[in-house]
Amino acid sequence: MFLAAASAGFAASAGLIIAIGAQNAFVLRQGLRRRHVGTVVAVCLFGDIALILGGVAGIGALVQRWPALLQALRLGGAAFLGAYGLLAARRAWRGSSALAPTGADETSRRRALLTCLAFTFLNPHVYLDTMVLLGSLSTRYAGAGRWAFAAGACAASLVWFTSLGYGARLLLPVFRSPRAWRVLDTVMAAFMLALCLLLLLRPIR
């Protein structure tokens, strides 16, 4: 039972976090730049773990009772994604050579930390996915089984964010070309701005 619950938690969590998202795109970019990867991975991982454990503990039910909070997060998240998308578009337009892995990098650890926190906690869907959805799925198991489900879900986050952050360096040969960085920033800009519009046009229910 323990192994079955843990496997179910791993699969459910992996299905949610592996999908392309703003947070994953940011982790990938930091991994490619090899800047503050440990800090970024740790924020994503421990943020995910806290939300998963909160959902399994039953806090997800409280989130559903606070629609105003989710709406505030929706607007804040849309503003953040819009601003970040415009910055990515400007980087793509300028084709800054500082984006090359071997180039200078002025991004501070504090800035990377704050940006990652924003990507992690300003997205209202993360609360619905981790606290509400995973929390609800965990109720299929009783007693220790629920926490086995949570352990499996947390393990999926550990495997994914570690692989994404530190495995990104395998793509470095491709990104030695400034053109590749411009393409990446163009895709990120389009993706962030599309998410911004989705948050503005589709209220959280």
Secondary structure as UniProt FT lines:
FT   HELIX           2..17
FT   HELIX           22..33
FT   HELIX           37..57
FT   TURN            58..59
FT   HELIX           60..64
FT   HELIX           67..94
FT   HELIX           97..99
FT   TURN            101..102
FT   HELIX           109..121
FT   HELIX           124..126
FT   HELIX           127..134
FT   HELIX           135..138
FT   TURN            139..140
FT   HELIX           144..167
FT   HELIX           168..171
FT   TURN            172..173
FT   HELIX           174..176
FT   HELIX           178..201
//
